[in-house]
Amino acid sequence: MTSPTISILYFAALRDLARCSEETLPLPPAVRHVADLPAFLALHRPVFAGRLGQVRIARNERFADPDEPVLPGDVIALIPPVAGG
């Protein structure tokens, strides 16, 4: 039996740090809510450690609240703040 998975989409600087724009990851039992994602992703990609505090997280194309559940098959987007002018 395969583990349930989620898709992660990386944007802007996070895409550059990850060296990819998306990936599919197993959903660990400890990741039950959106608030659990930054710690999990920092373990998966140590280059993210300390960089996810200001990142907006979207779940299935909607900005997510920290207490929303993360479910198998979800598409999670990480959107860092961007500067523009």
HTML snippet that shows the backbone in 3Dmol.js (N, CA, C, O; Angstrom):
<script src="https://3Dmol.org/build/3Dmol-min.js"></script>
<div id="view" style="width:600px;height:400px;position:relative"></div>
<script>
const pdb = `
ATOM      1  N   MET A   1       0.842  -1.189   0.000  1.00  0.00           N
ATOM      2  CA  MET A   1       0.000   0.000   0.000  1.00  0.00           C
ATOM      3  C   MET A   1       0.883   1.247   0.000  1.00  0.00           C
ATOM      4  O   MET A   1       1.855   1.323   0.751  1.00  0.00           O
ATOM      5  N   THR A   2       0.545   2.211  -0.834  1.00  0.00           N
ATOM      6  CA  THR A   2       1.330   3.436  -0.901  1.00  0.00           C
ATOM      7  C   THR A   2       0.803   4.455   0.097  1.00  0.00           C
ATOM      8  O   THR A   2      -0.372   4.439   0.466  1.00  0.00           O
ATOM      9  N   SER A   3       1.690   5.337   0.526  1.00  0.00           N
ATOM     10  CA  SER A   3       1.311   6.397   1.452  1.00  0.00           C
ATOM     11  C   SER A   3       0.471   7.439   0.735  1.00  0.00           C
ATOM     12  O   SER A   3       0.670   7.684  -0.455  1.00  0.00           O
ATOM     13  N   PRO A   4      -0.468   8.056   1.445  1.00  0.00           N
ATOM     14  CA  PRO A   4      -1.193   9.175   0.827  1.00  0.00           C
ATOM     15  C   PRO A   4      -0.217  10.308   0.536  1.00  0.00           C
ATOM     16  O   PRO A   4       0.776  10.480   1.242  1.00  0.00           O
ATOM     17  N   THR A   5      -0.503  11.069  -0.495  1.00  0.00           N
ATOM     18  CA  THR A   5       0.412  12.129  -0.899  1.00  0.00           C
ATOM     19  C   THR A   5      -0.306  13.474  -1.005  1.00  0.00           C
ATOM     20  O   THR A   5      -1.532  13.548  -1.085  1.00  0.00           O
ATOM     21  N   ILE A   6       0.499  14.521  -1.001  1.00  0.00           N
ATOM     22  CA  ILE A   6       0.050  15.872  -1.297  1.00  0.00           C
ATOM     23  C   ILE A   6       0.990  16.441  -2.355  1.00  0.00           C
ATOM     24  O   ILE A   6       2.140  16.016  -2.473  1.00  0.00           O
ATOM     25  N   SER A   7       0.496  17.389  -3.107  1.00  0.00           N
ATOM     26  CA  SER A   7       1.324  18.091  -4.087  1.00  0.00           C
ATOM     27  C   SER A   7       1.696  19.442  -3.511  1.00  0.00           C
ATOM     28  O   SER A   7       0.860  20.130  -2.926  1.00  0.00           O
ATOM     29  N   ILE A   8       2.944  19.816  -3.677  1.00  0.00           N
ATOM     30  CA  ILE A   8       3.449  21.101  -3.189  1.00  0.00           C
ATOM     31  C   ILE A   8       3.884  21.919  -4.396  1.00  0.00           C
ATOM     32  O   ILE A   8       4.644  21.447  -5.241  1.00  0.00           O
ATOM     33  N   LEU A   9       3.390  23.157  -4.465  1.00  0.00           N
ATOM     34  CA  LEU A   9       3.787  24.095  -5.517  1.00  0.00           C
ATOM     35  C   LEU A   9       4.630  25.193  -4.877  1.00  0.00           C
ATOM     36  O   LEU A   9       4.223  25.791  -3.881  1.00  0.00           O
ATOM     37  N   TYR A  10       5.790  25.454  -5.439  1.00  0.00           N
ATOM     38  CA  TYR A  10       6.703  26.476  -4.922  1.00  0.00           C
ATOM     39  C   TYR A  10       6.711  27.672  -5.866  1.00  0.00           C
ATOM     40  O   TYR A  10       6.746  27.510  -7.086  1.00  0.00           O
ATOM     41  N   PHE A  11       6.679  28.866  -5.299  1.00  0.00           N
ATOM     42  CA  PHE A  11       6.683  30.081  -6.100  1.00  0.00           C
ATOM     43  C   PHE A  11       7.831  30.998  -5.687  1.00  0.00           C
ATOM     44  O   PHE A  11       8.320  30.945  -4.558  1.00  0.00           O
ATOM     45  N   ALA A  12       8.243  31.830  -6.626  1.00  0.00           N
ATOM     46  CA  ALA A  12       9.226  32.903  -6.416  1.00  0.00           C
ATOM     47  C   ALA A  12      10.507  32.346  -5.791  1.00  0.00           C
ATOM     48  O   ALA A  12      11.054  31.359  -6.285  1.00  0.00           O
ATOM     49  N   ALA A  13      10.985  32.957  -4.724  1.00  0.00           N
ATOM     50  CA  ALA A  13      12.263  32.574  -4.116  1.00  0.00           C
ATOM     51  C   ALA A  13      12.264  31.131  -3.628  1.00  0.00           C
ATOM     52  O   ALA A  13      13.302  30.469  -3.663  1.00  0.00           O
ATOM     53  N   LEU A  14      11.116  30.635  -3.174  1.00  0.00           N
ATOM     54  CA  LEU A  14      11.072  29.247  -2.713  1.00  0.00           C
ATOM     55  C   LEU A  14      11.291  28.274  -3.865  1.00  0.00           C
ATOM     56  O   LEU A  14      11.913  27.227  -3.689  1.00  0.00           O
ATOM     57  N   ARG A  15      10.786  28.614  -5.028  1.00  0.00           N
ATOM     58  CA  ARG A  15      11.029  27.791  -6.210  1.00  0.00           C
ATOM     59  C   ARG A  15      12.526  27.739  -6.501  1.00  0.00           C
ATOM     60  O   ARG A  15      13.063  26.679  -6.824  1.00  0.00           O
ATOM     61  N   ASP A  16      13.193  28.875  -6.386  1.00  0.00           N
ATOM     62  CA  ASP A  16      14.633  28.913  -6.624  1.00  0.00           C
ATOM     63  C   ASP A  16      15.385  28.088  -5.588  1.00  0.00           C
ATOM     64  O   ASP A  16      16.311  27.353  -5.931  1.00  0.00           O
ATOM     65  N   LEU A  17      14.990  28.206  -4.319  1.00  0.00           N
ATOM     66  CA  LEU A  17      15.659  27.450  -3.260  1.00  0.00           C
ATOM     67  C   LEU A  17      15.424  25.947  -3.404  1.00  0.00           C
ATOM     68  O   LEU A  17      16.333  25.148  -3.182  1.00  0.00           O
ATOM     69  N   ALA A  18      14.206  25.568  -3.773  1.00  0.00           N
ATOM     70  CA  ALA A  18      13.868  24.150  -3.921  1.00  0.00           C
ATOM     71  C   ALA A  18      14.445  23.558  -5.203  1.00  0.00           C
ATOM     72  O   ALA A  18      14.609  22.343  -5.318  1.00  0.00           O
ATOM     73  N   ARG A  19      14.752  24.427  -6.165  1.00  0.00           N
ATOM     74  CA  ARG A  19      15.237  24.003  -7.480  1.00  0.00           C
ATOM     75  C   ARG A  19      14.205  23.165  -8.234  1.00  0.00           C
ATOM     76  O   ARG A  19      14.533  22.314  -9.060  1.00  0.00           O
ATOM     77  N   CYS A  20      12.935  23.451  -7.906  1.00  0.00           N
ATOM     78  CA  CYS A  20      11.831  22.849  -8.651  1.00  0.00           C
ATOM     79  C   CYS A  20      10.590  23.686  -8.374  1.00  0.00           C
ATOM     80  O   CYS A  20      10.536  24.429  -7.393  1.00  0.00           O
ATOM     81  N   SER A  21       9.616  23.563  -9.226  1.00  0.00           N
ATOM     82  CA  SER A  21       8.396  24.344  -9.029  1.00  0.00           C
ATOM     83  C   SER A  21       7.290  23.538  -8.359  1.00  0.00           C
ATOM     84  O   SER A  21       6.330  24.104  -7.836  1.00  0.00           O
ATOM     85  N   GLU A  22       7.428  22.219  -8.377  1.00  0.00           N
ATOM     86  CA  GLU A  22       6.421  21.389  -7.714  1.00  0.00           C
ATOM     87  C   GLU A  22       6.979  20.009  -7.439  1.00  0.00           C
ATOM     88  O   GLU A  22       7.921  19.550  -8.086  1.00  0.00           O
ATOM     89  N   GLU A  23       6.368  19.363  -6.457  1.00  0.00           N
ATOM     90  CA  GLU A  23       6.721  17.983  -6.149  1.00  0.00           C
ATOM     91  C   GLU A  23       5.574  17.336  -5.396  1.00  0.00           C
ATOM     92  O   GLU A  23       4.720  18.013  -4.824  1.00  0.00           O
ATOM     93  N   THR A  24       5.572  16.021  -5.410  1.00  0.00           N
ATOM     94  CA  THR A  24       4.589  15.250  -4.672  1.00  0.00           C
ATOM     95  C   THR A  24       5.308  14.595  -3.506  1.00  0.00           C
ATOM     96  O   THR A  24       6.352  13.965  -3.674  1.00  0.00           O
ATOM     97  N   LEU A  25       4.731  14.756  -2.319  1.00  0.00           N
ATOM     98  CA  LEU A  25       5.353  14.224  -1.106  1.00  0.00           C
ATOM     99  C   LEU A  25       4.364  13.341  -0.358  1.00  0.00           C
ATOM    100  O   LEU A  25       3.154  13.557  -0.427  1.00  0.00           O
ATOM    101  N   PRO A  26       4.889  12.336   0.364  1.00  0.00           N
ATOM    102  CA  PRO A  26       4.006  11.565   1.224  1.00  0.00           C
ATOM    103  C   PRO A  26       3.479  12.451   2.344  1.00  0.00           C
ATOM    104  O   PRO A  26       4.191  13.324   2.841  1.00  0.00           O
ATOM    105  N   LEU A  27       2.250  12.227   2.732  1.00  0.00           N
ATOM    106  CA  LEU A  27       1.637  12.989   3.820  1.00  0.00           C
ATOM    107  C   LEU A  27       1.919  12.265   5.134  1.00  0.00           C
ATOM    108  O   LEU A  27       1.302  11.238   5.413  1.00  0.00           O
ATOM    109  N   PRO A  28       2.849  12.788   5.950  1.00  0.00           N
ATOM    110  CA  PRO A  28       3.166  12.118   7.198  1.00  0.00           C
ATOM    111  C   PRO A  28       2.012  12.245   8.198  1.00  0.00           C
ATOM    112  O   PRO A  28       1.276  13.231   8.166  1.00  0.00           O
ATOM    113  N   PRO A  29       1.852  11.275   9.070  1.00  0.00           N
ATOM    114  CA  PRO A  29       0.768  11.339  10.055  1.00  0.00           C
ATOM    115  C   PRO A  29       0.812  12.589  10.933  1.00  0.00           C
ATOM    116  O   PRO A  29      -0.230  13.051  11.397  1.00  0.00           O
ATOM    117  N   ALA A  30       1.997  13.137  11.164  1.00  0.00           N
ATOM    118  CA  ALA A  30       2.122  14.316  12.030  1.00  0.00           C
ATOM    119  C   ALA A  30       1.589  15.589  11.378  1.00  0.00           C
ATOM    120  O   ALA A  30       1.317  16.570  12.071  1.00  0.00           O
ATOM    121  N   VAL A  31       1.438  15.584  10.066  1.00  0.00           N
ATOM    122  CA  VAL A  31       0.922  16.764   9.364  1.00  0.00           C
ATOM    123  C   VAL A  31      -0.584  16.595   9.221  1.00  0.00           C
ATOM    124  O   VAL A  31      -1.078  15.910   8.325  1.00  0.00           O
ATOM    125  N   ARG A  32      -1.294  17.245  10.137  1.00  0.00           N
ATOM    126  CA  ARG A  32      -2.746  17.134  10.143  1.00  0.00           C
ATOM    127  C   ARG A  32      -3.417  18.438   9.757  1.00  0.00           C
ATOM    128  O   ARG A  32      -4.552  18.443   9.281  1.00  0.00           O
ATOM    129  N   HIS A  33      -2.707  19.559   9.966  1.00  0.00           N
ATOM    130  CA  HIS A  33      -3.273  20.885   9.702  1.00  0.00           C
ATOM    131  C   HIS A  33      -2.272  21.719   8.913  1.00  0.00           C
ATOM    132  O   HIS A  33      -1.082  21.409   8.868  1.00  0.00           O
ATOM    133  N   VAL A  34      -2.770  22.768   8.300  1.00  0.00           N
ATOM    134  CA  VAL A  34      -1.918  23.685   7.538  1.00  0.00           C
ATOM    135  C   VAL A  34      -0.781  24.211   8.411  1.00  0.00           C
ATOM    136  O   VAL A  34       0.337  24.382   7.925  1.00  0.00           O
ATOM    137  N   ALA A  35      -1.044  24.467   9.676  1.00  0.00           N
ATOM    138  CA  ALA A  35      -0.010  24.974  10.587  1.00  0.00           C
ATOM    139  C   ALA A  35       1.158  24.008  10.753  1.00  0.00           C
ATOM    140  O   ALA A  35       2.247  24.424  11.148  1.00  0.00           O
ATOM    141  N   ASP A  36       0.948  22.725  10.458  1.00  0.00           N
ATOM    142  CA  ASP A  36       2.010  21.725  10.585  1.00  0.00           C
ATOM    143  C   ASP A  36       2.948  21.704   9.376  1.00  0.00           C
ATOM    144  O   ASP A  36       4.039  21.137   9.447  1.00  0.00           O
ATOM    145  N   LEU A  37       2.535  22.309   8.286  1.00  0.00           N
ATOM    146  CA  LEU A  37       3.311  22.223   7.043  1.00  0.00           C
ATOM    147  C   LEU A  37       4.690  22.880   7.107  1.00  0.00           C
ATOM    148  O   LEU A  37       5.651  22.268   6.641  1.00  0.00           O
ATOM    149  N   PRO A  38       4.848  24.098   7.659  1.00  0.00           N
ATOM    150  CA  PRO A  38       6.183  24.706   7.630  1.00  0.00           C
ATOM    151  C   PRO A  38       7.264  23.854   8.298  1.00  0.00           C
ATOM    152  O   PRO A  38       8.365  23.733   7.761  1.00  0.00           O
ATOM    153  N   ALA A  39       6.974  23.268   9.445  1.00  0.00           N
ATOM    154  CA  ALA A  39       7.983  22.440  10.123  1.00  0.00           C
ATOM    155  C   ALA A  39       8.323  21.206   9.287  1.00  0.00           C
ATOM    156  O   ALA A  39       9.492  20.844   9.152  1.00  0.00           O
ATOM    157  N   PHE A  40       7.296  20.565   8.728  1.00  0.00           N
ATOM    158  CA  PHE A  40       7.525  19.393   7.881  1.00  0.00           C
ATOM    159  C   PHE A  40       8.373  19.762   6.657  1.00  0.00           C
ATOM    160  O   PHE A  40       9.320  19.052   6.317  1.00  0.00           O
ATOM    161  N   LEU A  41       8.034  20.858   6.007  1.00  0.00           N
ATOM    162  CA  LEU A  41       8.765  21.244   4.797  1.00  0.00           C
ATOM    163  C   LEU A  41      10.191  21.685   5.104  1.00  0.00           C
ATOM    164  O   LEU A  41      11.090  21.471   4.292  1.00  0.00           O
ATOM    165  N   ALA A  42      10.410  22.296   6.261  1.00  0.00           N
ATOM    166  CA  ALA A  42      11.775  22.669   6.647  1.00  0.00           C
ATOM    167  C   ALA A  42      12.622  21.430   6.926  1.00  0.00           C
ATOM    168  O   ALA A  42      13.832  21.445   6.699  1.00  0.00           O
ATOM    169  N   LEU A  43      12.004  20.364   7.413  1.00  0.00           N
ATOM    170  CA  LEU A  43      12.741  19.106   7.587  1.00  0.00           C
ATOM    171  C   LEU A  43      13.016  18.463   6.229  1.00  0.00           C
ATOM    172  O   LEU A  43      14.104  17.935   5.999  1.00  0.00           O
ATOM    173  N   HIS A  44      12.048  18.506   5.346  1.00  0.00           N
ATOM    174  CA  HIS A  44      12.199  17.918   4.010  1.00  0.00           C
ATOM    175  C   HIS A  44      13.232  18.684   3.182  1.00  0.00           C
ATOM    176  O   HIS A  44      14.029  18.090   2.455  1.00  0.00           O
ATOM    177  N   ARG A  45      13.204  19.997   3.304  1.00  0.00           N
ATOM    178  CA  ARG A  45      14.138  20.862   2.572  1.00  0.00           C
ATOM    179  C   ARG A  45      14.785  21.811   3.572  1.00  0.00           C
ATOM    180  O   ARG A  45      14.272  22.906   3.799  1.00  0.00           O
ATOM    181  N   PRO A  46      15.901  21.411   4.174  1.00  0.00           N
ATOM    182  CA  PRO A  46      16.542  22.232   5.206  1.00  0.00           C
ATOM    183  C   PRO A  46      16.827  23.670   4.775  1.00  0.00           C
ATOM    184  O   PRO A  46      16.924  24.555   5.625  1.00  0.00           O
ATOM    185  N   VAL A  47      16.963  23.919   3.473  1.00  0.00           N
ATOM    186  CA  VAL A  47      17.201  25.276   2.981  1.00  0.00           C
ATOM    187  C   VAL A  47      16.014  26.194   3.325  1.00  0.00           C
ATOM    188  O   VAL A  47      16.164  27.416   3.321  1.00  0.00           O
ATOM    189  N   PHE A  48      14.850  25.626   3.620  1.00  0.00           N
ATOM    190  CA  PHE A  48      13.675  26.421   3.991  1.00  0.00           C
ATOM    191  C   PHE A  48      13.668  26.811   5.468  1.00  0.00           C
ATOM    192  O   PHE A  48      12.874  27.661   5.869  1.00  0.00           O
ATOM    193  N   ALA A  49      14.522  26.217   6.272  1.00  0.00           N
ATOM    194  CA  ALA A  49      14.514  26.488   7.720  1.00  0.00           C
ATOM    195  C   ALA A  49      14.627  27.987   7.978  1.00  0.00           C
ATOM    196  O   ALA A  49      15.526  28.653   7.466  1.00  0.00           O
ATOM    197  N   GLY A  50      13.708  28.499   8.773  1.00  0.00           N
ATOM    198  CA  GLY A  50      13.706  29.914   9.120  1.00  0.00           C
ATOM    199  C   GLY A  50      13.175  30.835   8.032  1.00  0.00           C
ATOM    200  O   GLY A  50      13.174  32.053   8.215  1.00  0.00           O
ATOM    201  N   ARG A  51      12.726  30.294   6.912  1.00  0.00           N
ATOM    202  CA  ARG A  51      12.286  31.118   5.785  1.00  0.00           C
ATOM    203  C   ARG A  51      10.784  31.025   5.504  1.00  0.00           C
ATOM    204  O   ARG A  51      10.293  31.669   4.576  1.00  0.00           O
ATOM    205  N   LEU A  52      10.065  30.251   6.275  1.00  0.00           N
ATOM    206  CA  LEU A  52       8.660  30.027   5.956  1.00  0.00           C
ATOM    207  C   LEU A  52       7.700  30.824   6.831  1.00  0.00           C
ATOM    208  O   LEU A  52       6.485  30.690   6.689  1.00  0.00           O
ATOM    209  N   GLY A  53       8.225  31.653   7.734  1.00  0.00           N
ATOM    210  CA  GLY A  53       7.381  32.404   8.656  1.00  0.00           C
ATOM    211  C   GLY A  53       6.437  33.391   7.996  1.00  0.00           C
ATOM    212  O   GLY A  53       5.333  33.607   8.496  1.00  0.00           O
ATOM    213  N   GLN A  54       6.836  33.991   6.893  1.00  0.00           N
ATOM    214  CA  GLN A  54       6.008  34.985   6.214  1.00  0.00           C
ATOM    215  C   GLN A  54       5.331  34.435   4.960  1.00  0.00           C
ATOM    216  O   GLN A  54       4.692  35.181   4.219  1.00  0.00           O
ATOM    217  N   VAL A  55       5.470  33.144   4.727  1.00  0.00           N
ATOM    218  CA  VAL A  55       4.922  32.531   3.527  1.00  0.00           C
ATOM    219  C   VAL A  55       3.421  32.321   3.678  1.00  0.00           C
ATOM    220  O   VAL A  55       2.955  31.841   4.712  1.00  0.00           O
ATOM    221  N   ARG A  56       2.672  32.680   2.649  1.00  0.00           N
ATOM    222  CA  ARG A  56       1.227  32.383   2.618  1.00  0.00           C
ATOM    223  C   ARG A  56       1.067  30.968   2.093  1.00  0.00           C
ATOM    224  O   ARG A  56       1.762  30.552   1.166  1.00  0.00           O
ATOM    225  N   ILE A  57       0.155  30.243   2.687  1.00  0.00           N
ATOM    226  CA  ILE A  57      -0.104  28.870   2.268  1.00  0.00           C
ATOM    227  C   ILE A  57      -1.516  28.799   1.705  1.00  0.00           C
ATOM    228  O   ILE A  57      -2.486  29.203   2.346  1.00  0.00           O
ATOM    229  N   ALA A  58      -1.600  28.281   0.504  1.00  0.00           N
ATOM    230  CA  ALA A  58      -2.908  28.046  -0.118  1.00  0.00           C
ATOM    231  C   ALA A  58      -3.130  26.541  -0.177  1.00  0.00           C
ATOM    232  O   ALA A  58      -2.200  25.761  -0.384  1.00  0.00           O
ATOM    233  N   ARG A  59      -4.371  26.164   0.009  1.00  0.00           N
ATOM    234  CA  ARG A  59      -4.770  24.749  -0.064  1.00  0.00           C
ATOM    235  C   ARG A  59      -5.875  24.641  -1.099  1.00  0.00           C
ATOM    236  O   ARG A  59      -6.943  25.235  -0.951  1.00  0.00           O
ATOM    237  N   ASN A  60      -5.606  23.883  -2.141  1.00  0.00           N
ATOM    238  CA  ASN A  60      -6.591  23.683  -3.202  1.00  0.00           C
ATOM    239  C   ASN A  60      -7.097  25.014  -3.765  1.00  0.00           C
ATOM    240  O   ASN A  60      -8.298  25.238  -3.918  1.00  0.00           O
ATOM    241  N   GLU A  61      -6.127  25.889  -4.068  1.00  0.00           N
ATOM    242  CA  GLU A  61      -6.357  27.173  -4.743  1.00  0.00           C
ATOM    243  C   GLU A  61      -7.086  28.214  -3.893  1.00  0.00           C
ATOM    244  O   GLU A  61      -7.700  29.131  -4.438  1.00  0.00           O
ATOM    245  N   ARG A  62      -7.027  28.084  -2.574  1.00  0.00           N
ATOM    246  CA  ARG A  62      -7.591  29.073  -1.648  1.00  0.00           C
ATOM    247  C   ARG A  62      -6.594  29.308  -0.529  1.00  0.00           C
ATOM    248  O   ARG A  62      -6.006  28.359  -0.010  1.00  0.00           O
ATOM    249  N   PHE A  63      -6.398  30.571  -0.151  1.00  0.00           N
ATOM    250  CA  PHE A  63      -5.545  30.806   1.000  1.00  0.00           C
ATOM    251  C   PHE A  63      -6.140  30.084   2.194  1.00  0.00           C
ATOM    252  O   PHE A  63      -7.347  30.140   2.433  1.00  0.00           O
ATOM    253  N   ALA A  64      -5.278  29.402   2.943  1.00  0.00           N
ATOM    254  CA  ALA A  64      -5.727  28.512   4.002  1.00  0.00           C
ATOM    255  C   ALA A  64      -5.506  29.114   5.384  1.00  0.00           C
ATOM    256  O   ALA A  64      -4.544  29.847   5.612  1.00  0.00           O
ATOM    257  N   ASP A  65      -6.405  28.794   6.292  1.00  0.00           N
ATOM    258  CA  ASP A  65      -6.236  29.120   7.701  1.00  0.00           C
ATOM    259  C   ASP A  65      -5.352  28.051   8.341  1.00  0.00           C
ATOM    260  O   ASP A  65      -5.355  26.902   7.899  1.00  0.00           O
ATOM    261  N   PRO A  66      -4.595  28.421   9.379  1.00  0.00           N
ATOM    262  CA  PRO A  66      -3.692  27.450  10.007  1.00  0.00           C
ATOM    263  C   PRO A  66      -4.381  26.198  10.547  1.00  0.00           C
ATOM    264  O   PRO A  66      -3.768  25.131  10.601  1.00  0.00           O
ATOM    265  N   ASP A  67      -5.636  26.315  10.943  1.00  0.00           N
ATOM    266  CA  ASP A  67      -6.315  25.167  11.537  1.00  0.00           C
ATOM    267  C   ASP A  67      -7.042  24.285  10.521  1.00  0.00           C
ATOM    268  O   ASP A  67      -7.698  23.317  10.903  1.00  0.00           O
ATOM    269  N   GLU A  68      -6.932  24.608   9.239  1.00  0.00           N
ATOM    270  CA  GLU A  68      -7.557  23.761   8.214  1.00  0.00           C
ATOM    271  C   GLU A  68      -6.826  22.426   8.134  1.00  0.00           C
ATOM    272  O   GLU A  68      -5.606  22.374   8.286  1.00  0.00           O
ATOM    273  N   PRO A  69      -7.568  21.351   7.896  1.00  0.00           N
ATOM    274  CA  PRO A  69      -6.909  20.045   7.763  1.00  0.00           C
ATOM    275  C   PRO A  69      -6.142  19.960   6.441  1.00  0.00           C
ATOM    276  O   PRO A  69      -6.487  20.611   5.455  1.00  0.00           O
ATOM    277  N   VAL A  70      -5.104  19.146   6.453  1.00  0.00           N
ATOM    278  CA  VAL A  70      -4.391  18.779   5.231  1.00  0.00           C
ATOM    279  C   VAL A  70      -4.780  17.336   4.946  1.00  0.00           C
ATOM    280  O   VAL A  70      -4.607  16.458   5.792  1.00  0.00           O
ATOM    281  N   LEU A  71      -5.306  17.097   3.751  1.00  0.00           N
ATOM    282  CA  LEU A  71      -5.841  15.788   3.407  1.00  0.00           C
ATOM    283  C   LEU A  71      -5.109  15.193   2.218  1.00  0.00           C
ATOM    284  O   LEU A  71      -4.566  15.930   1.395  1.00  0.00           O
ATOM    285  N   PRO A  72      -5.085  13.868   2.115  1.00  0.00           N
ATOM    286  CA  PRO A  72      -4.465  13.251   0.947  1.00  0.00           C
ATOM    287  C   PRO A  72      -5.048  13.823  -0.343  1.00  0.00           C
ATOM    288  O   PRO A  72      -6.256  14.023  -0.471  1.00  0.00           O
ATOM    289  N   GLY A  73      -4.158  14.077  -1.285  1.00  0.00           N
ATOM    290  CA  GLY A  73      -4.568  14.625  -2.572  1.00  0.00           C
ATOM    291  C   GLY A  73      -4.621  16.135  -2.627  1.00  0.00           C
ATOM    292  O   GLY A  73      -4.805  16.701  -3.705  1.00  0.00           O
ATOM    293  N   ASP A  74      -4.464  16.811  -1.489  1.00  0.00           N
ATOM    294  CA  ASP A  74      -4.473  18.270  -1.490  1.00  0.00           C
ATOM    295  C   ASP A  74      -3.323  18.821  -2.328  1.00  0.00           C
ATOM    296  O   ASP A  74      -2.268  18.202  -2.459  1.00  0.00           O
ATOM    297  N   VAL A  75      -3.561  19.998  -2.889  1.00  0.00           N
ATOM    298  CA  VAL A  75      -2.520  20.753  -3.583  1.00  0.00           C
ATOM    299  C   VAL A  75      -2.221  21.962  -2.712  1.00  0.00           C
ATOM    300  O   VAL A  75      -3.086  22.805  -2.474  1.00  0.00           O
ATOM    301  N   ILE A  76      -0.995  22.031  -2.246  1.00  0.00           N
ATOM    302  CA  ILE A  76      -0.547  23.092  -1.343  1.00  0.00           C
ATOM    303  C   ILE A  76       0.382  24.019  -2.114  1.00  0.00           C
ATOM    304  O   ILE A  76       1.344  23.567  -2.735  1.00  0.00           O
ATOM    305  N   ALA A  77       0.097  25.299  -2.072  1.00  0.00           N
ATOM    306  CA  ALA A  77       0.958  26.297  -2.717  1.00  0.00           C
ATOM    307  C   ALA A  77       1.622  27.147  -1.654  1.00  0.00           C
ATOM    308  O   ALA A  77       0.964  27.617  -0.726  1.00  0.00           O
ATOM    309  N   LEU A  78       2.920  27.344  -1.786  1.00  0.00           N
ATOM    310  CA  LEU A  78       3.682  28.199  -0.876  1.00  0.00           C
ATOM    311  C   LEU A  78       4.019  29.482  -1.609  1.00  0.00           C
ATOM    312  O   LEU A  78       4.720  29.474  -2.621  1.00  0.00           O
ATOM    313  N   ILE A  79       3.509  30.584  -1.083  1.00  0.00           N
ATOM    314  CA  ILE A  79       3.628  31.865  -1.777  1.00  0.00           C
ATOM    315  C   ILE A  79       4.350  32.852  -0.854  1.00  0.00           C
ATOM    316  O   ILE A  79       3.750  33.391   0.076  1.00  0.00           O
ATOM    317  N   PRO A  80       5.633  33.083  -1.115  1.00  0.00           N
ATOM    318  CA  PRO A  80       6.377  34.027  -0.280  1.00  0.00           C
ATOM    319  C   PRO A  80       6.002  35.469  -0.606  1.00  0.00           C
ATOM    320  O   PRO A  80       5.471  35.755  -1.679  1.00  0.00           O
ATOM    321  N   PRO A  81       6.285  36.375   0.332  1.00  0.00           N
ATOM    322  CA  PRO A  81       6.045  37.786   0.006  1.00  0.00           C
ATOM    323  C   PRO A  81       6.969  38.196  -1.128  1.00  0.00           C
ATOM    324  O   PRO A  81       8.106  37.732  -1.213  1.00  0.00           O
ATOM    325  N   VAL A  82       6.480  39.057  -1.988  1.00  0.00           N
ATOM    326  CA  VAL A  82       7.290  39.550  -3.095  1.00  0.00           C
ATOM    327  C   VAL A  82       7.309  41.076  -3.046  1.00  0.00           C
ATOM    328  O   VAL A  82       6.352  41.720  -2.616  1.00  0.00           O
ATOM    329  N   ALA A  83       8.404  41.616  -3.490  1.00  0.00           N
ATOM    330  CA  ALA A  83       8.519  43.071  -3.571  1.00  0.00           C
ATOM    331  C   ALA A  83       8.317  43.470  -5.023  1.00  0.00           C
ATOM    332  O   ALA A  83       8.684  42.739  -5.942  1.00  0.00           O
ATOM    333  N   GLY A  84       7.753  44.589  -5.202  1.00  0.00           N
ATOM    334  CA  GLY A  84       7.548  45.054  -6.561  1.00  0.00           C
ATOM    335  C   GLY A  84       7.487  46.565  -6.593  1.00  0.00           C
ATOM    336  O   GLY A  84       7.538  47.229  -5.558  1.00  0.00           O
ATOM    337  N   GLY A  85       7.383  47.071  -7.741  1.00  0.00           N
ATOM    338  CA  GLY A  85       7.340  48.507  -7.799  1.00  0.00           C
ATOM    339  C   GLY A  85       6.754  49.009  -9.075  1.00  0.00           C
ATOM    340  O   GLY A  85       6.651  50.220  -9.272  1.00  0.00           O
TER     341      GLY A  85
END
`;
const viewer = $3Dmol.createViewer("view");
viewer.addModel(pdb, "pdb");
viewer.setStyle({}, {cartoon: {color: "spectrum"}});
viewer.zoomTo();
viewer.render();
</script>
